[in-house]
Amino acid sequence: MNTEFTELLRPFLKFAGTDEITEESRLRDLGLDSMREIELLFAIEDTFGVSVPDDKLVDSTFATAGGLWGVVEDLRTPVGGGSR
Amino acid sequence: MTAAAGYAPAVETVAEVAAAHAREADETATFPTEALAAMRRTGLLGLLVPAAEGGAGGTLTDLVDVTLALGRVDMSVAMVFAMHCQQVAAITAYGGEKLRADVLPAVARGERYLGSVTTEAGKGGHLLTAESALAQDGEMLRIDRAAPIVTGGPYADAFLITTRAPDAGSAARVDLVYAARDQVEVEVTGGWRPLGMRATHSVPMRLRGAVPQWQVIGEHGAFREIATTVFAPLAHVGWAAAWIGAAAGAYARVLRHARSEAGRRQFAPSSELVLLRLAGIRTRLDAAHALLRHTVSVVDDAADMSATPVQLLLNTLKIRAGEESFAAAHELVELTGLRHGYLTDSPLALERTFRDLRSASLNYADDRLRLANGALSLRDPGVRLA
């Protein structure tokens, strides 16, 4: 996870305080609810220039910070490897 | 033939008992103790207990069938039954071996009616958060939980309680814990004077006590998953069945009255106005009932209950079944007029049904579900209809 991503997450996690956000951080335990989830999605799509497909818009995608980052990473990496 | 097919006589018995006491329970806002006793005696409390644990092994369809039937005579009894079944389903799906062995056979024997403690002051109806904590105290977990609304609480033999997990960093890490009545000190902290669903006797309570670790249902923090897979679907399906049942029961009473000799004089069955109104009410019931049965089939087949189209449908069922049932009751009052539709001593009991069904939009507020469905809709731009 890069700093840009964890800092983007922080305002959506009202219970995170100043604690470090790790790959294992459970987003819902830290205060992400279904109403904010959609705002987070828009923020991610705008910031990282990706479009999350419908089949990834499931509860498990938003379970942990690392899991969500994994989805973003996959979308940023063109098929065939290599990062932009 | 399903394992649950033999419950029909039990349903008939419980419905008869519930009908005999419905008016009194409504007037006094007291719990339908006679109907609960009949549920214990007939084994109906164990409808959803798996056959291996001594129950009827009933399915969601069985729950709907029974709740519809009970709702026809007393909506409160139907809600009490459906909410108990929701607790049984949670233990069946997520309880550890020891908890299942302790609770489920006893439920099947009619010895345990399970109450639900999920409401909490100060959280604004958020099911998925908890304010009061479960505290680790040696081997035991200490509970101190106040709840503003506990359906049938004073009559429950045990409770399923949501609390903040012992290791919780936030109010969003919620446990579901089983507590037998003799493990908690139960204090009723207020009264119950509602407009309708008066026989649910949903008083405020405070529960204090301690339970061993194995009485936590699922692992710590598992309530979110239990809510998605069991609590929310069974609440919405069960409530919808209770409400549609209540409206169908009222409609049946009006139709029987309209066909009687006295009724024919009042109603003039050849009147086009009467026929159009009767058709409109039937349409509401058929539409809500079809939505209920469709939702059950989606839940039965769903690979992932957290899938957006499934969550949307469940919320829609709750909202729509409540709206259509209440609208049907309202139109029945209009159709039958002041004497038969509005007076509290009319044998058609439309006034009671009308008051009962007014609660539907408030039982987990529709507005909260509409907001959730708005957010969920944005998660499903392809509009995959479940």
Interface residues (C-beta under 8 A of the other chain):
Chain A: F15 D19 R26 R28 D29 L30 G31 D33 S34 M35 E37 I38 L41 D54 L57 V58 D59 S60
Chain B: L128 A168 G169 S170 A171 A172 R173 G221 R224 T228 D304 S306 A307 T308 L371 A372 A375 L376 L378 R379 D380 P381 G382 R384
